[in-house]
Every structure is written in C-alpha cells, then in structure tokens.
C-alpha cells in the first residue's frame, strides 16, 4: 500500500496533513480569497480530521 501513496504523491504524517488542512481552512476564511467557496468543505474536513485522526 505505501507504494500506492507514493504514486499518488502522498507523503508525510497525519500531523502534517492536519496542519495543511488547517492552513487551507484559515486561508479560505479570508474574504478576498479566490477559494472562499471552499471554506465550508475545508472547515468540515479539518474539524473531522482533528477529531478522529489526532492522538488524544
């Protein structure tokens, strides 16, 4: 399975991925962002990931 992730260009840790989702969420919160329309989806994925994938 790791070879499939490499082919897809996916690498890093869960923490890094959650941080990137957080960056996406905060950048789409800016009113002048061209990706403002993705804010709701980014928020959902970010919160879901933090809640279910991060170690407690």
PDBQT receptor file of N, H, CA, C and O in Angstrom, charges set to zero:
ATOM      1  N   UNK A   1       0.796  -1.209   0.000  1.00  0.00    +0.000 N 
ATOM      2  CA  UNK A   1       0.000   0.000   0.000  1.00  0.00    +0.000 C 
ATOM      3  C   UNK A   1       0.842   1.280   0.000  1.00  0.00    +0.000 C 
ATOM      4  O   UNK A   1       0.450   2.256  -0.639  1.00  0.00    +0.000 OA
ATOM      5  N   UNK A   2       2.011   1.308   0.709  1.00  0.00    +0.000 N 
ATOM      6  H   UNK A   2       2.329   0.515   1.228  1.00  0.00    +0.000 HD
ATOM      7  CA  UNK A   2       2.807   2.533   0.671  1.00  0.00    +0.000 C 
ATOM      8  C   UNK A   2       3.240   2.932  -0.740  1.00  0.00    +0.000 C 
ATOM      9  O   UNK A   2       3.397   4.119  -1.023  1.00  0.00    +0.000 OA
ATOM     10  N   UNK A   3       3.434   1.956  -1.622  1.00  0.00    +0.000 N 
ATOM     11  H   UNK A   3       3.307   0.991  -1.392  1.00  0.00    +0.000 HD
ATOM     12  CA  UNK A   3       3.828   2.288  -2.992  1.00  0.00    +0.000 C 
ATOM     13  C   UNK A   3       2.717   3.046  -3.710  1.00  0.00    +0.000 C 
ATOM     14  O   UNK A   3       2.990   3.906  -4.547  1.00  0.00    +0.000 OA
ATOM     15  N   UNK A   4       1.462   2.729  -3.384  1.00  0.00    +0.000 N 
ATOM     16  H   UNK A   4       1.241   2.030  -2.703  1.00  0.00    +0.000 HD
ATOM     17  CA  UNK A   4       0.327   3.432  -3.993  1.00  0.00    +0.000 C 
ATOM     18  C   UNK A   4       0.290   4.891  -3.551  1.00  0.00    +0.000 C 
ATOM     19  O   UNK A   4      -0.004   5.780  -4.350  1.00  0.00    +0.000 OA
ATOM     20  N   UNK A   5       0.586   5.131  -2.285  1.00  0.00    +0.000 N 
ATOM     21  H   UNK A   5       0.824   4.408  -1.636  1.00  0.00    +0.000 HD
ATOM     22  CA  UNK A   5       0.624   6.505  -1.781  1.00  0.00    +0.000 C 
ATOM     23  C   UNK A   5       1.728   7.306  -2.448  1.00  0.00    +0.000 C 
ATOM     24  O   UNK A   5       1.547   8.488  -2.742  1.00  0.00    +0.000 OA
ATOM     25  N   UNK A   6       2.868   6.676  -2.688  1.00  0.00    +0.000 N 
ATOM     26  H   UNK A   6       3.015   5.716  -2.448  1.00  0.00    +0.000 HD
ATOM     27  CA  UNK A   6       3.965   7.368  -3.369  1.00  0.00    +0.000 C 
ATOM     28  C   UNK A   6       3.590   7.709  -4.805  1.00  0.00    +0.000 C 
ATOM     29  O   UNK A   6       3.901   8.797  -5.290  1.00  0.00    +0.000 OA
ATOM     30  N   UNK A   7       2.928   6.789  -5.480  1.00  0.00    +0.000 N 
ATOM     31  H   UNK A   7       2.675   5.905  -5.087  1.00  0.00    +0.000 HD
ATOM     32  CA  UNK A   7       2.498   7.049  -6.858  1.00  0.00    +0.000 C 
ATOM     33  C   UNK A   7       1.523   8.220  -6.895  1.00  0.00    +0.000 C 
ATOM     34  O   UNK A   7       1.569   9.044  -7.808  1.00  0.00    +0.000 OA
ATOM     35  N   UNK A   8       0.638   8.291  -5.898  1.00  0.00    +0.000 N 
ATOM     36  H   UNK A   8       0.600   7.621  -5.156  1.00  0.00    +0.000 HD
ATOM     37  CA  UNK A   8      -0.348   9.373  -5.837  1.00  0.00    +0.000 C 
ATOM     38  C   UNK A   8       0.263  10.680  -5.354  1.00  0.00    +0.000 C 
ATOM     39  O   UNK A   8      -0.404  11.714  -5.364  1.00  0.00    +0.000 OA
ATOM     40  N   UNK A   9       1.530  10.648  -4.928  1.00  0.00    +0.000 N 
ATOM     41  H   UNK A   9       2.073   9.808  -4.920  1.00  0.00    +0.000 HD
ATOM     42  CA  UNK A   9       2.194  11.856  -4.469  1.00  0.00    +0.000 C 
ATOM     43  C   UNK A   9       1.845  12.217  -3.032  1.00  0.00    +0.000 C 
ATOM     44  O   UNK A   9       1.997  13.367  -2.622  1.00  0.00    +0.000 OA
ATOM     45  N   UNK A  10       1.380  11.242  -2.275  1.00  0.00    +0.000 N 
ATOM     46  H   UNK A  10       1.256  10.308  -2.608  1.00  0.00    +0.000 HD
ATOM     47  CA  UNK A  10       1.001  11.488  -0.891  1.00  0.00    +0.000 C 
ATOM     48  C   UNK A  10       2.122  11.029   0.030  1.00  0.00    +0.000 C 
ATOM     49  O   UNK A  10       2.567   9.884  -0.047  1.00  0.00    +0.000 OA
ATOM     50  N   UNK A  11       2.568  11.906   0.879  1.00  0.00    +0.000 N 
ATOM     51  H   UNK A  11       2.207  12.836   0.941  1.00  0.00    +0.000 HD
ATOM     52  CA  UNK A  11       3.617  11.591   1.822  1.00  0.00    +0.000 C 
ATOM     53  C   UNK A  11       3.455  12.487   3.043  1.00  0.00    +0.000 C 
ATOM     54  O   UNK A  11       2.714  13.469   3.000  1.00  0.00    +0.000 OA
ATOM     55  N   UNK A  12       4.134  12.157   4.115  1.00  0.00    +0.000 N 
ATOM     56  H   UNK A  12       4.736  11.360   4.150  1.00  0.00    +0.000 HD
ATOM     57  CA  UNK A  12       4.077  12.960   5.332  1.00  0.00    +0.000 C 
ATOM     58  C   UNK A  12       3.367  12.215   6.444  1.00  0.00    +0.000 C 
ATOM     59  O   UNK A  12       3.032  11.036   6.324  1.00  0.00    +0.000 OA
ATOM     60  N   UNK A  13       3.147  12.943   7.533  1.00  0.00    +0.000 N 
ATOM     61  H   UNK A  13       3.419  13.900   7.630  1.00  0.00    +0.000 HD
ATOM     62  CA  UNK A  13       2.497  12.361   8.695  1.00  0.00    +0.000 C 
ATOM     63  C   UNK A  13       1.075  12.883   8.812  1.00  0.00    +0.000 C 
ATOM     64  O   UNK A  13       0.669  13.813   8.114  1.00  0.00    +0.000 OA
ATOM     65  N   UNK A  14       0.335  12.261   9.709  1.00  0.00    +0.000 N 
ATOM     66  H   UNK A  14       0.664  11.506  10.276  1.00  0.00    +0.000 HD
ATOM     67  CA  UNK A  14      -1.040  12.717   9.952  1.00  0.00    +0.000 C 
ATOM     68  C   UNK A  14      -1.018  14.151  10.482  1.00  0.00    +0.000 C 
ATOM     69  O   UNK A  14      -1.844  14.977  10.094  1.00  0.00    +0.000 OA
ATOM     70  N   UNK A  15      -0.072  14.436  11.365  1.00  0.00    +0.000 N 
ATOM     71  H   UNK A  15       0.599  13.765  11.680  1.00  0.00    +0.000 HD
ATOM     72  CA  UNK A  15       0.031  15.791  11.937  1.00  0.00    +0.000 C 
ATOM     73  C   UNK A  15       0.292  16.832  10.837  1.00  0.00    +0.000 C 
ATOM     74  O   UNK A  15      -0.304  17.910  10.840  1.00  0.00    +0.000 OA
ATOM     75  N   UNK A  16       1.177  16.501   9.909  1.00  0.00    +0.000 N 
ATOM     76  H   UNK A  16       1.661  15.625   9.907  1.00  0.00    +0.000 HD
ATOM     77  CA  UNK A  16       1.463  17.421   8.807  1.00  0.00    +0.000 C 
ATOM     78  C   UNK A  16       0.219  17.637   7.944  1.00  0.00    +0.000 C 
ATOM     79  O   UNK A  16      -0.066  18.758   7.523  1.00  0.00    +0.000 OA
ATOM     80  N   UNK A  17      -0.513  16.557   7.688  1.00  0.00    +0.000 N 
ATOM     81  H   UNK A  17      -0.281  15.647   8.030  1.00  0.00    +0.000 HD
ATOM     82  CA  UNK A  17      -1.726  16.666   6.890  1.00  0.00    +0.000 C 
ATOM     83  C   UNK A  17      -2.786  17.515   7.558  1.00  0.00    +0.000 C 
ATOM     84  O   UNK A  17      -3.449  18.318   6.903  1.00  0.00    +0.000 OA
ATOM     85  N   UNK A  18      -2.950  17.341   8.874  1.00  0.00    +0.000 N 
ATOM     86  H   UNK A  18      -2.411  16.688   9.406  1.00  0.00    +0.000 HD
ATOM     87  CA  UNK A  18      -3.928  18.149   9.608  1.00  0.00    +0.000 C 
ATOM     88  C   UNK A  18      -3.508  19.615   9.611  1.00  0.00    +0.000 C 
ATOM     89  O   UNK A  18      -4.349  20.505   9.485  1.00  0.00    +0.000 OA
ATOM     90  N   UNK A  19      -2.208  19.868   9.755  1.00  0.00    +0.000 N 
ATOM     91  H   UNK A  19      -1.524  19.146   9.857  1.00  0.00    +0.000 HD
ATOM     92  CA  UNK A  19      -1.721  21.251   9.696  1.00  0.00    +0.000 C 
ATOM     93  C   UNK A  19      -1.994  21.879   8.330  1.00  0.00    +0.000 C 
ATOM     94  O   UNK A  19      -2.364  23.050   8.250  1.00  0.00    +0.000 OA
ATOM     95  N   UNK A  20      -1.816  21.113   7.265  1.00  0.00    +0.000 N 
ATOM     96  H   UNK A  20      -1.515  20.161   7.330  1.00  0.00    +0.000 HD
ATOM     97  CA  UNK A  20      -2.095  21.630   5.922  1.00  0.00    +0.000 C 
ATOM     98  C   UNK A  20      -3.588  21.897   5.738  1.00  0.00    +0.000 C 
ATOM     99  O   UNK A  20      -3.969  22.884   5.109  1.00  0.00    +0.000 OA
ATOM    100  N   UNK A  21      -4.426  21.028   6.280  1.00  0.00    +0.000 N 
ATOM    101  H   UNK A  21      -4.116  20.226   6.791  1.00  0.00    +0.000 HD
ATOM    102  CA  UNK A  21      -5.873  21.274   6.217  1.00  0.00    +0.000 C 
ATOM    103  C   UNK A  21      -6.240  22.530   6.998  1.00  0.00    +0.000 C 
ATOM    104  O   UNK A  21      -7.106  23.297   6.576  1.00  0.00    +0.000 OA
ATOM    105  N   UNK A  22      -5.585  22.739   8.131  1.00  0.00    +0.000 N 
ATOM    106  H   UNK A  22      -4.882  22.116   8.474  1.00  0.00    +0.000 HD
ATOM    107  CA  UNK A  22      -5.818  23.958   8.910  1.00  0.00    +0.000 C 
ATOM    108  C   UNK A  22      -5.413  25.194   8.134  1.00  0.00    +0.000 C 
ATOM    109  O   UNK A  22      -6.121  26.201   8.151  1.00  0.00    +0.000 OA
ATOM    110  N   UNK A  23      -4.277  25.126   7.454  1.00  0.00    +0.000 N 
ATOM    111  H   UNK A  23      -3.702  24.308   7.441  1.00  0.00    +0.000 HD
ATOM    112  CA  UNK A  23      -3.841  26.251   6.622  1.00  0.00    +0.000 C 
ATOM    113  C   UNK A  23      -4.860  26.540   5.524  1.00  0.00    +0.000 C 
ATOM    114  O   UNK A  23      -5.174  27.697   5.245  1.00  0.00    +0.000 OA
ATOM    115  N   UNK A  24      -5.371  25.477   4.904  1.00  0.00    +0.000 N 
ATOM    116  H   UNK A  24      -5.116  24.537   5.130  1.00  0.00    +0.000 HD
ATOM    117  CA  UNK A  24      -6.384  25.647   3.860  1.00  0.00    +0.000 C 
ATOM    118  C   UNK A  24      -7.636  26.292   4.429  1.00  0.00    +0.000 C 
ATOM    119  O   UNK A  24      -8.186  27.219   3.835  1.00  0.00    +0.000 OA
ATOM    120  N   UNK A  25      -8.088  25.807   5.575  1.00  0.00    +0.000 N 
ATOM    121  H   UNK A  25      -7.642  25.053   6.058  1.00  0.00    +0.000 HD
ATOM    122  CA  UNK A  25      -9.287  26.355   6.201  1.00  0.00    +0.000 C 
ATOM    123  C   UNK A  25      -9.119  27.836   6.518  1.00  0.00    +0.000 C 
ATOM    124  O   UNK A  25      -9.994  28.643   6.205  1.00  0.00    +0.000 OA
ATOM    125  N   UNK A  26      -8.000  28.194   7.137  1.00  0.00    +0.000 N 
ATOM    126  H   UNK A  26      -7.289  27.538   7.391  1.00  0.00    +0.000 HD
ATOM    127  CA  UNK A  26      -7.790  29.594   7.507  1.00  0.00    +0.000 C 
ATOM    128  C   UNK A  26      -7.600  30.487   6.284  1.00  0.00    +0.000 C 
ATOM    129  O   UNK A  26      -8.028  31.641   6.295  1.00  0.00    +0.000 OA
ATOM    130  N   UNK A  27      -6.972  29.979   5.243  1.00  0.00    +0.000 N 
ATOM    131  H   UNK A  27      -6.623  29.042   5.234  1.00  0.00    +0.000 HD
ATOM    132  CA  UNK A  27      -6.783  30.804   4.049  1.00  0.00    +0.000 C 
ATOM    133  C   UNK A  27      -8.093  31.008   3.285  1.00  0.00    +0.000 C 
ATOM    134  O   UNK A  27      -8.263  32.030   2.621  1.00  0.00    +0.000 OA
ATOM    135  N   UNK A  28      -9.017  30.052   3.369  1.00  0.00    +0.000 N 
ATOM    136  H   UNK A  28      -8.879  29.222   3.909  1.00  0.00    +0.000 HD
ATOM    137  CA  UNK A  28     -10.310  30.248   2.707  1.00  0.00    +0.000 C 
ATOM    138  C   UNK A  28     -11.256  31.083   3.548  1.00  0.00    +0.000 C 
ATOM    139  O   UNK A  28     -12.332  31.454   3.081  1.00  0.00    +0.000 OA
ATOM    140  N   UNK A  29     -10.870  31.390   4.793  1.00  0.00    +0.000 N 
ATOM    141  H   UNK A  29      -9.996  31.089   5.173  1.00  0.00    +0.000 HD
ATOM    142  CA  UNK A  29     -11.697  32.243   5.652  1.00  0.00    +0.000 C 
ATOM    143  C   UNK A  29     -11.519  33.718   5.321  1.00  0.00    +0.000 C 
ATOM    144  O   UNK A  29     -12.337  34.548   5.720  1.00  0.00    +0.000 OA
ATOM    145  N   UNK A  30     -10.470  34.046   4.603  1.00  0.00    +0.000 N 
ATOM    146  H   UNK A  30      -9.806  33.372   4.278  1.00  0.00    +0.000 HD
ATOM    147  CA  UNK A  30     -10.203  35.431   4.229  1.00  0.00    +0.000 C 
ATOM    148  C   UNK A  30     -11.229  35.849   3.180  1.00  0.00    +0.000 C 
ATOM    149  O   UNK A  30     -11.383  35.175   2.161  1.00  0.00    +0.000 OA
ATOM    150  N   UNK A  31     -11.935  36.965   3.423  1.00  0.00    +0.000 N 
ATOM    151  H   UNK A  31     -11.810  37.513   4.250  1.00  0.00    +0.000 HD
ATOM    152  CA  UNK A  31     -12.999  37.372   2.477  1.00  0.00    +0.000 C 
ATOM    153  C   UNK A  31     -12.532  37.567   1.034  1.00  0.00    +0.000 C 
ATOM    154  O   UNK A  31     -13.306  37.329   0.106  1.00  0.00    +0.000 OA
ATOM    155  N   UNK A  32     -11.291  37.991   0.827  1.00  0.00    +0.000 N 
ATOM    156  H   UNK A  32     -10.662  38.184   1.581  1.00  0.00    +0.000 HD
ATOM    157  CA  UNK A  32     -10.812  38.241  -0.537  1.00  0.00    +0.000 C 
ATOM    158  C   UNK A  32     -10.219  37.002  -1.195  1.00  0.00    +0.000 C 
ATOM    159  O   UNK A  32      -9.723  37.084  -2.318  1.00  0.00    +0.000 OA
ATOM    160  N   UNK A  33     -10.261  35.863  -0.524  1.00  0.00    +0.000 N 
ATOM    161  H   UNK A  33     -10.664  35.796   0.388  1.00  0.00    +0.000 HD
ATOM    162  CA  UNK A  33      -9.681  34.640  -1.071  1.00  0.00    +0.000 C 
ATOM    163  C   UNK A  33     -10.449  34.177  -2.313  1.00  0.00    +0.000 C 
ATOM    164  O   UNK A  33     -11.680  34.147  -2.303  1.00  0.00    +0.000 OA
ATOM    165  N   UNK A  34      -9.730  33.816  -3.382  1.00  0.00    +0.000 N 
ATOM    166  H   UNK A  34      -8.730  33.840  -3.390  1.00  0.00    +0.000 HD
ATOM    167  CA  UNK A  34     -10.422  33.303  -4.562  1.00  0.00    +0.000 C 
ATOM    168  C   UNK A  34     -11.034  31.923  -4.315  1.00  0.00    +0.000 C 
ATOM    169  O   UNK A  34     -11.843  31.447  -5.111  1.00  0.00    +0.000 OA
ATOM    170  N   UNK A  35     -10.648  31.290  -3.217  1.00  0.00    +0.000 N 
ATOM    171  H   UNK A  35      -9.990  31.677  -2.570  1.00  0.00    +0.000 HD
ATOM    172  CA  UNK A  35     -11.161  29.956  -2.883  1.00  0.00    +0.000 C 
ATOM    173  C   UNK A  35     -12.143  30.007  -1.720  1.00  0.00    +0.000 C 
ATOM    174  O   UNK A  35     -12.340  29.007  -1.031  1.00  0.00    +0.000 OA
ATOM    175  N   UNK A  36     -12.753  31.153  -1.500  1.00  0.00    +0.000 N 
ATOM    176  H   UNK A  36     -12.593  31.966  -2.061  1.00  0.00    +0.000 HD
ATOM    177  CA  UNK A  36     -13.714  31.337  -0.406  1.00  0.00    +0.000 C 
ATOM    178  C   UNK A  36     -14.841  30.309  -0.477  1.00  0.00    +0.000 C 
ATOM    179  O   UNK A  36     -15.363  29.891   0.557  1.00  0.00    +0.000 OA
ATOM    180  N   UNK A  37     -15.217  29.903  -1.674  1.00  0.00    +0.000 N 
ATOM    181  H   UNK A  37     -14.793  30.242  -2.514  1.00  0.00    +0.000 HD
ATOM    182  CA  UNK A  37     -16.312  28.949  -1.846  1.00  0.00    +0.000 C 
ATOM    183  C   UNK A  37     -15.986  27.571  -1.253  1.00  0.00    +0.000 C 
ATOM    184  O   UNK A  37     -16.891  26.764  -1.046  1.00  0.00    +0.000 OA
ATOM    185  N   UNK A  38     -14.711  27.296  -0.978  1.00  0.00    +0.000 N 
ATOM    186  H   UNK A  38     -13.975  27.952  -1.146  1.00  0.00    +0.000 HD
ATOM    187  CA  UNK A  38     -14.311  26.012  -0.391  1.00  0.00    +0.000 C 
ATOM    188  C   UNK A  38     -14.285  26.037   1.137  1.00  0.00    +0.000 C 
ATOM    189  O   UNK A  38     -13.951  25.031   1.764  1.00  0.00    +0.000 OA
ATOM    190  N   UNK A  39     -14.632  27.172   1.741  1.00  0.00    +0.000 N 
ATOM    191  H   UNK A  39     -14.903  27.989   1.231  1.00  0.00    +0.000 HD
ATOM    192  CA  UNK A  39     -14.497  27.323   3.184  1.00  0.00    +0.000 C 
ATOM    193  C   UNK A  39     -15.308  26.301   3.971  1.00  0.00    +0.000 C 
ATOM    194  O   UNK A  39     -14.782  25.720   4.920  1.00  0.00    +0.000 OA
ATOM    195  N   UNK A  40     -16.542  26.065   3.621  1.00  0.00    +0.000 N 
ATOM    196  H   UNK A  40     -16.969  26.538   2.850  1.00  0.00    +0.000 HD
ATOM    197  CA  UNK A  40     -17.378  25.124   4.367  1.00  0.00    +0.000 C 
ATOM    198  C   UNK A  40     -16.810  23.714   4.303  1.00  0.00    +0.000 C 
ATOM    199  O   UNK A  40     -16.740  23.023   5.320  1.00  0.00    +0.000 OA
ATOM    200  N   UNK A  41     -16.406  23.289   3.120  1.00  0.00    +0.000 N 
ATOM    201  H   UNK A  41     -16.463  23.850   2.294  1.00  0.00    +0.000 HD
ATOM    202  CA  UNK A  41     -15.846  21.952   2.965  1.00  0.00    +0.000 C 
ATOM    203  C   UNK A  41     -14.512  21.826   3.700  1.00  0.00    +0.000 C 
ATOM    204  O   UNK A  41     -14.249  20.812   4.346  1.00  0.00    +0.000 OA
ATOM    205  N   UNK A  42     -13.671  22.861   3.598  1.00  0.00    +0.000 N 
ATOM    206  H   UNK A  42     -13.885  23.684   3.073  1.00  0.00    +0.000 HD
ATOM    207  CA  UNK A  42     -12.379  22.842   4.286  1.00  0.00    +0.000 C 
ATOM    208  C   UNK A  42     -12.580  22.782   5.802  1.00  0.00    +0.000 C 
ATOM    209  O   UNK A  42     -11.858  22.075   6.506  1.00  0.00    +0.000 OA
ATOM    210  N   UNK A  43     -13.550  23.518   6.283  1.00  0.00    +0.000 N 
ATOM    211  H   UNK A  43     -14.136  24.092   5.711  1.00  0.00    +0.000 HD
ATOM    212  CA  UNK A  43     -13.843  23.501   7.716  1.00  0.00    +0.000 C 
ATOM    213  C   UNK A  43     -14.288  22.112   8.167  1.00  0.00    +0.000 C 
ATOM    214  O   UNK A  43     -13.824  21.617   9.194  1.00  0.00    +0.000 OA
ATOM    215  N   UNK A  44     -15.163  21.494   7.426  1.00  0.00    +0.000 N 
ATOM    216  H   UNK A  44     -15.540  21.896   6.592  1.00  0.00    +0.000 HD
ATOM    217  CA  UNK A  44     -15.656  20.162   7.783  1.00  0.00    +0.000 C 
ATOM    218  C   UNK A  44     -14.520  19.142   7.809  1.00  0.00    +0.000 C 
ATOM    219  O   UNK A  44     -14.382  18.394   8.777  1.00  0.00    +0.000 OA
ATOM    220  N   UNK A  45     -13.710  19.107   6.757  1.00  0.00    +0.000 N 
ATOM    221  H   UNK A  45     -13.823  19.715   5.970  1.00  0.00    +0.000 HD
ATOM    222  CA  UNK A  45     -12.628  18.127   6.666  1.00  0.00    +0.000 C 
ATOM    223  C   UNK A  45     -11.590  18.384   7.752  1.00  0.00    +0.000 C 
ATOM    224  O   UNK A  45     -11.078  17.437   8.349  1.00  0.00    +0.000 OA
ATOM    225  N   UNK A  46     -11.274  19.645   8.018  1.00  0.00    +0.000 N 
ATOM    226  H   UNK A  46     -11.690  20.414   7.533  1.00  0.00    +0.000 HD
ATOM    227  CA  UNK A  46     -10.293  19.988   9.046  1.00  0.00    +0.000 C 
ATOM    228  C   UNK A  46     -10.768  19.541  10.427  1.00  0.00    +0.000 C 
ATOM    229  O   UNK A  46     -10.015  18.897  11.158  1.00  0.00    +0.000 OA
ATOM    230  N   UNK A  47     -11.987  19.870  10.789  1.00  0.00    +0.000 N 
ATOM    231  H   UNK A  47     -12.599  20.393  10.195  1.00  0.00    +0.000 HD
ATOM    232  CA  UNK A  47     -12.511  19.505  12.112  1.00  0.00    +0.000 C 
ATOM    233  C   UNK A  47     -12.655  17.988  12.234  1.00  0.00    +0.000 C 
ATOM    234  O   UNK A  47     -12.294  17.418  13.264  1.00  0.00    +0.000 OA
ATOM    235  N   UNK A  48     -13.170  17.335  11.209  1.00  0.00    +0.000 N 
ATOM    236  H   UNK A  48     -13.463  17.798  10.373  1.00  0.00    +0.000 HD
ATOM    237  CA  UNK A  48     -13.307  15.880  11.227  1.00  0.00    +0.000 C 
ATOM    238  C   UNK A  48     -11.945  15.211  11.409  1.00  0.00    +0.000 C 
ATOM    239  O   UNK A  48     -11.807  14.278  12.200  1.00  0.00    +0.000 OA
ATOM    240  N   UNK A  49     -10.955  15.686  10.683  1.00  0.00    +0.000 N 
ATOM    241  H   UNK A  49     -11.067  16.444  10.040  1.00  0.00    +0.000 HD
ATOM    242  CA  UNK A  49      -9.614  15.101  10.764  1.00  0.00    +0.000 C 
ATOM    243  C   UNK A  49      -9.005  15.306  12.136  1.00  0.00    +0.000 C 
ATOM    244  O   UNK A  49      -8.417  14.383  12.700  1.00  0.00    +0.000 OA
ATOM    245  N   UNK A  50      -9.140  16.507  12.678  1.00  0.00    +0.000 N 
ATOM    246  H   UNK A  50      -9.618  17.256  12.220  1.00  0.00    +0.000 HD
ATOM    247  CA  UNK A  50      -8.590  16.773  14.006  1.00  0.00    +0.000 C 
ATOM    248  C   UNK A  50      -9.250  15.881  15.049  1.00  0.00    +0.000 C 
ATOM    249  O   UNK A  50      -8.580  15.352  15.937  1.00  0.00    +0.000 OA
ATOM    250  N   UNK A  51     -10.547  15.718  14.940  1.00  0.00    +0.000 N 
ATOM    251  H   UNK A  51     -11.091  16.147  14.219  1.00  0.00    +0.000 HD
ATOM    252  CA  UNK A  51     -11.270  14.972  15.953  1.00  0.00    +0.000 C 
ATOM    253  C   UNK A  51     -10.979  13.469  15.884  1.00  0.00    +0.000 C 
ATOM    254  O   UNK A  51     -10.818  12.828  16.922  1.00  0.00    +0.000 OA
ATOM    255  N   UNK A  52     -10.910  12.902  14.681  1.00  0.00    +0.000 N 
ATOM    256  H   UNK A  52     -11.041  13.423  13.838  1.00  0.00    +0.000 HD
ATOM    257  CA  UNK A  52     -10.817  11.455  14.554  1.00  0.00    +0.000 C 
ATOM    258  C   UNK A  52      -9.417  10.913  14.252  1.00  0.00    +0.000 C 
ATOM    259  O   UNK A  52      -9.169   9.726  14.462  1.00  0.00    +0.000 OA
ATOM    260  N   UNK A  53      -8.523  11.730  13.778  1.00  0.00    +0.000 N 
ATOM    261  H   UNK A  53      -8.725  12.694  13.607  1.00  0.00    +0.000 HD
ATOM    262  CA  UNK A  53      -7.216  11.220  13.403  1.00  0.00    +0.000 C 
ATOM    263  C   UNK A  53      -6.089  11.609  14.346  1.00  0.00    +0.000 C 
ATOM    264  O   UNK A  53      -5.057  10.939  14.385  1.00  0.00    +0.000 OA
ATOM    265  N   UNK A  54      -6.271  12.680  15.103  1.00  0.00    +0.000 N 
ATOM    266  H   UNK A  54      -7.109  13.225  15.071  1.00  0.00    +0.000 HD
ATOM    267  CA  UNK A  54      -5.222  13.111  16.004  1.00  0.00    +0.000 C 
ATOM    268  C   UNK A  54      -5.241  12.287  17.283  1.00  0.00    +0.000 C 
ATOM    269  O   UNK A  54      -6.304  11.933  17.793  1.00  0.00    +0.000 OA
ATOM    270  N   UNK A  55      -4.055  11.988  17.792  1.00  0.00    +0.000 N 
ATOM    271  H   UNK A  55      -3.192  12.276  17.378  1.00  0.00    +0.000 HD
ATOM    272  CA  UNK A  55      -3.968  11.245  19.045  1.00  0.00    +0.000 C 
ATOM    273  C   UNK A  55      -4.455  12.126  20.185  1.00  0.00    +0.000 C 
ATOM    274  O   UNK A  55      -4.251  13.340  20.192  1.00  0.00    +0.000 OA
ATOM    275  N   UNK A  56      -5.094  11.492  21.132  1.00  0.00    +0.000 N 
ATOM    276  H   UNK A  56      -5.260  10.506  21.127  1.00  0.00    +0.000 HD
ATOM    277  CA  UNK A  56      -5.629  12.253  22.267  1.00  0.00    +0.000 C 
ATOM    278  C   UNK A  56      -4.647  12.290  23.400  1.00  0.00    +0.000 C 
ATOM    279  O   UNK A  56      -4.926  12.887  24.440  1.00  0.00    +0.000 OA
TER     280      UNK A  56
